[in-house]
């Protein structure tokens, strides 16, 4: 018997590469959703391993709400140019104007809910039959109901009760005309797995993931980066703190965490000791109700 065996990160990497190649083999017009966040950067790294020296069999696609962190957008553009792959950007602001949608109100006017309209329009525009994303099962409880190949109907909607069995790493991508699939190559990874893999592979990330000083609004001990979209009220507390981000969404709905961790080893040490999921601690839009994420997914959100 061979003494060779894979460590757990190599096993996760091998599974993800297999999923990427299954997507390429089973679908005619796939796309990789790429925001410039750590999970989508990890997906790009895995795709490079799956398909180089050839080109990706799909474009990179970003649904830009207009409320993104500038550091992340700069990194997104730089990485796409560096690897020489096509980047398609579609803006929620354009969808708001075209469809006459109502801009969110309130102190934290997140456009996340409006992303669904732009995503589905983009899928229709390019006739994508599969969108690859960085969803992980430890992020949020609705994510845990997904399969690795998750089918959406011809309206882009998701029914958690209609999930296909996935046995022995066999993925069924057969769909009817108009239906779509969401594929999750790192579905079996945890936040800690992603960070350990980033360290192992020396993957570069936006500086926002490491400790830095930032002017923040203290909102019930959640630290929201000061930005032009916030609607401050009398009595709001604004301070300068040393923070980092565990996950990167909109500036209007993503909180930073107080941190001194300015390198990968220190970030990993913090994550090992935390008892709260990254979305549970930092994504304010997931707290609107117990089923906030699931409701958005059913409506067509990624």
BAVOTI-102917 format. One line per 5 residues: number of its first residue (from 1); their letters; for each residue x, y, z of C-alpha. Coordinates in Angstrom, 1 decimal. Last residue first. Example, Ala and Ser with C-alpha at 12.3 -4.5 7.8 and 13.67 -1.06 7.14 Angstrom:
% residues 2
2> sa> 13.7,-1.1,7.1 | 12.3,-4.5,7.8
//
This chain:
% residues 302
302> xxxxx> -26.5,34.1,-4.9 | -29.6,36.1,-4.5 | -32.5,34.8,-6.6 | -35.6,35.4,-4.4 | -35.1,32.1,-2.5
297> xxxxx> -31.5,33.2,-1.8 | -32.8,36.5,-0.3 | -35.3,34.7,2.0 | -32.6,32.2,3.1 | -30.2,35.1,4.0
292> xxxxx> -32.7,36.9,6.1 | -34.2,33.8,7.8 | -33.7,34.8,11.4 | -34.5,38.4,10.5 | -32.7,41.7,9.8
287> xxxxx> -29.5,40.2,11.1 | -28.0,39.0,7.8 | -27.7,42.7,6.7 | -25.4,43.4,9.6 | -22.6,41.1,8.3
282> xxxxx> -19.8,41.3,10.9 | -20.2,38.8,13.8 | -22.7,36.3,12.4 | -21.1,36.6,8.9 | -17.7,35.8,10.3
277> xxxxx> -19.0,33.0,12.5 | -18.7,33.7,16.3 | -16.7,31.7,18.9 | -13.3,33.2,18.2 | -10.1,31.6,19.5
272> xxxxx> -9.0,29.9,16.3 | -9.9,33.0,14.3 | -7.6,35.2,16.3 | -4.6,32.8,15.8 | -5.3,32.7,12.1
267> xxxxx> -5.2,36.5,11.9 | -1.9,36.5,13.8 | -0.3,34.0,11.4 | -1.6,35.9,8.4 | -0.2,39.3,9.4
262> xxxxx> -1.4,42.5,10.9 | -3.5,41.2,13.7 | -4.0,44.0,16.3 | -7.7,43.7,16.0 | -11.1,45.3,16.7
257> xxxxx> -13.5,43.8,14.3 | -14.9,45.5,11.2 | -18.6,45.6,10.3 | -20.1,45.0,6.9 | -23.5,46.5,6.0
252> xxxxx> -22.9,50.0,4.6 | -19.3,49.5,3.5 | -20.6,46.7,1.3 | -19.2,43.2,1.6 | -15.8,42.1,2.8
247> xxxxx> -15.4,39.3,5.4 | -13.2,39.1,8.5 | -12.3,42.8,8.3 | -9.5,44.5,10.3 | -9.6,47.1,13.0
242> xxxxx> -7.4,49.6,14.9 | -9.8,52.3,15.9 | -10.6,56.0,15.2 | -13.8,57.1,16.7 | -17.4,58.1,15.7
237> xxxxx> -20.2,57.9,18.2 | -23.7,58.7,17.0 | -25.5,61.1,19.4 | -27.3,63.1,16.7 | -27.8,60.9,13.6
232> xxxxx> -25.5,59.8,10.8 | -26.7,58.8,7.4 | -24.0,56.6,6.1 | -23.4,56.6,2.3 | -20.3,58.9,2.2
227> xxxxx> -18.2,56.5,4.4 | -17.1,55.9,7.9 | -16.3,52.3,8.4 | -18.8,50.5,10.6 | -17.7,49.1,13.9
222> xxxxx> -20.2,46.9,15.7 | -20.2,47.6,19.5 | -23.8,48.7,19.4 | -23.1,51.0,16.5 | -19.6,52.5,16.9
217> xxxxx> -19.1,54.4,13.7 | -15.5,54.0,12.4 | -12.5,56.0,11.4 | -9.9,53.5,10.4 | -6.5,52.4,11.7
212> xxxxx> -5.2,49.1,10.2 | -5.1,45.5,11.2 | -5.2,43.1,8.2 | -8.1,42.1,5.9 | -8.3,45.6,4.5
207> xxxxx> -4.9,45.3,3.0 | -6.4,43.4,0.0 | -5.1,39.8,-0.2 | -2.1,38.0,-1.7 | -2.0,34.2,-1.7
202> xxxxx> 1.1,32.6,-0.1 | -0.1,29.1,-0.8 | 0.2,27.8,2.7 | -1.0,31.1,4.3 | -4.0,31.4,2.0
197> xxxxx> -4.8,27.7,2.6 | -4.7,28.3,6.4 | -7.0,31.3,6.0 | -9.5,29.3,3.8 | -9.4,26.4,6.2
192> xxxxx> -10.1,28.7,9.1 | -13.2,30.1,7.4 | -14.4,26.6,6.8 | -14.2,24.5,3.6 | -16.8,22.0,2.5
187> xxxxx> -18.5,24.4,0.1 | -15.2,25.5,-1.4 | -16.1,24.5,-5.0 | -19.6,26.0,-4.7 | -21.6,25.8,-8.0
182> xxxxx> -24.8,27.8,-8.6 | -26.8,26.2,-11.4 | -29.3,27.8,-13.8 | -32.6,27.0,-15.4 | -33.7,28.6,-18.6
177> xxxxx> -33.5,25.4,-20.7 | -33.8,22.4,-18.4 | -30.8,21.3,-16.2 | -28.4,18.5,-16.0 | -25.5,19.5,-13.7
172> xxxxx> -25.5,16.3,-11.6 | -22.4,16.1,-9.4 | -20.8,12.8,-8.5 | -18.3,13.1,-5.6 | -19.4,9.7,-4.2
167> xxxxx> -23.0,10.8,-3.7 | -24.6,14.2,-4.3 | -28.3,14.1,-3.8 | -30.3,16.9,-5.6 | -31.9,19.7,-3.7
162> xxxxx> -35.6,20.5,-4.1 | -36.5,21.4,-0.5 | -34.1,24.4,-0.4 | -36.0,26.0,-3.3 | -33.9,28.6,-5.1
157> xxxxx> -35.0,31.2,-7.5 | -33.3,32.3,-10.7 | -36.7,32.8,-12.5 | -35.9,29.8,-14.8 | -35.3,27.7,-11.6
152> xxxxx> -32.1,27.6,-9.6 | -30.1,24.3,-9.1 | -27.4,24.0,-6.5 | -24.3,22.0,-7.5 | -22.2,21.8,-4.3
147> xxxxx> -25.5,21.3,-2.5 | -27.0,24.1,-0.4 | -28.7,23.7,3.0 | -25.6,24.7,4.9 | -25.7,28.1,3.2
142> xxxxx> -29.0,28.9,4.9 | -27.3,28.4,8.3 | -24.6,31.1,7.7 | -20.9,31.0,7.0 | -20.0,27.5,8.0
137> xxxxx> -21.4,25.9,4.8 | -19.1,27.9,2.5 | -20.2,30.1,-0.5 | -17.4,31.1,-2.7 | -19.2,31.2,-6.0
132> xxxxx> -19.4,29.7,-9.5 | -22.3,30.7,-11.6 | -23.7,28.2,-14.1 | -26.0,28.5,-17.1 | -24.8,32.0,-18.1
127> xxxxx> -26.9,33.4,-20.9 | -24.7,36.6,-21.1 | -27.6,39.1,-20.7 | -29.8,36.6,-18.7 | -27.2,35.9,-16.1
122> xxxxx> -26.4,39.7,-15.9 | -30.1,40.5,-15.4 | -30.3,37.9,-12.7 | -27.3,39.4,-10.9 | -28.5,42.9,-11.3
117> xxxxx> -31.9,42.1,-9.8 | -30.4,40.1,-7.0 | -28.0,42.9,-6.1 | -31.0,44.9,-4.9 | -31.0,43.2,-1.5
112> xxxxx> -27.4,44.1,-1.0 | -28.0,47.8,-1.6 | -27.3,48.7,2.0 | -28.6,52.0,3.3 | -27.1,52.0,6.8
107> xxxxx> -28.7,54.9,8.7 | -32.0,54.6,6.9 | -33.2,54.4,3.4 | -32.7,51.8,0.6 | -32.9,53.2,-3.0
102> xxxxx> -36.2,52.4,-4.7 | -36.0,50.7,-8.0 | -36.9,52.5,-11.2 | -35.9,49.5,-13.4 | -33.3,51.2,-15.5
97> xxxxx> -32.1,53.6,-12.8 | -31.8,51.0,-10.0 | -30.3,48.6,-12.5 | -27.5,51.1,-13.4 | -26.8,51.6,-9.7
92> xxxxx> -26.5,47.9,-9.2 | -23.5,47.9,-11.5 | -22.3,45.2,-13.8 | -18.6,44.3,-14.1 | -17.2,41.7,-16.4
87> xxxxx> -13.6,40.7,-15.9 | -11.8,38.8,-18.6 | -8.6,37.0,-17.5 | -5.0,38.1,-18.0 | -3.7,36.9,-14.6
82> xxxxx> -2.3,40.3,-13.6 | -5.2,42.2,-15.2 | -7.8,40.3,-13.2 | -5.6,40.7,-10.0 | -5.2,44.5,-10.5
77> xxxxx> -8.9,45.0,-11.1 | -10.0,43.1,-8.0 | -7.3,44.7,-5.8 | -8.4,48.2,-6.7 | -12.0,47.2,-6.0
72> xxxxx> -11.0,45.8,-2.6 | -9.1,48.9,-1.6 | -12.1,51.1,-2.7 | -14.5,49.3,-0.3 | -17.7,48.6,-2.1
67> xxxxx> -20.9,50.7,-1.9 | -21.5,51.0,-5.7 | -23.3,47.7,-5.6 | -20.9,46.0,-8.0 | -22.0,42.6,-9.3
62> xxxxx> -18.6,41.2,-10.3 | -18.1,38.6,-13.0 | -14.9,36.7,-13.9 | -15.1,35.1,-17.3 | -15.3,31.3,-18.0
57> xxxxx> -13.3,28.5,-19.5 | -10.2,30.0,-17.8 | -7.2,30.2,-20.1 | -4.8,27.3,-20.5 | -1.5,26.9,-18.7
52> xxxxx> -3.3,26.7,-16.4 | -6.8,25.2,-15.9 | -7.3,23.7,-12.4 | -4.4,25.4,-10.6 | -5.4,28.8,-11.9
47> xxxxx> -9.0,28.0,-10.9 | -7.8,27.3,-7.4 | -6.1,30.7,-7.2 | -9.3,32.3,-8.6 | -11.4,30.5,-6.0
42> xxxxx> -9.1,31.8,-3.2 | -9.5,35.3,-4.5 | -13.3,34.7,-4.4 | -13.0,33.6,-0.7 | -10.7,36.5,0.2
37> xxxxx> -12.8,39.2,-1.3 | -12.1,40.8,-4.7 | -15.7,40.4,-5.7 | -15.5,37.5,-8.2 | -18.4,35.5,-9.4
32> xxxxx> -16.9,32.9,-11.8 | -19.0,32.3,-14.9 | -20.3,29.3,-16.8 | -21.5,29.2,-20.4 | -21.7,25.7,-21.8
27> xxxxx> -21.9,23.6,-18.6 | -20.9,20.0,-17.8 | -17.2,19.8,-18.5 | -16.1,23.3,-17.2 | -18.3,22.8,-14.1
22> xxxxx> -16.8,19.3,-13.6 | -13.3,20.8,-13.9 | -14.1,23.4,-11.2 | -15.5,20.7,-9.0 | -12.3,18.5,-9.4
17> xxxxx> -10.2,21.6,-8.5 | -12.3,22.1,-5.4 | -11.9,18.4,-4.3 | -8.2,18.5,-4.9 | -7.8,21.7,-2.8
12> xxxxx> -9.8,20.3,0.0 | -7.7,17.1,0.0 | -4.5,19.2,-0.2 | -5.7,21.2,2.8 | -6.4,18.0,4.8
7> xxxxx> -3.1,16.5,4.2 | -2.8,14.1,1.2 | -1.4,10.6,1.6 | 1.6,8.7,0.2 | 2.5,5.5,2.0
2> xx> 1.3,3.4,-0.9 | 0.0,0.0,0.0
//
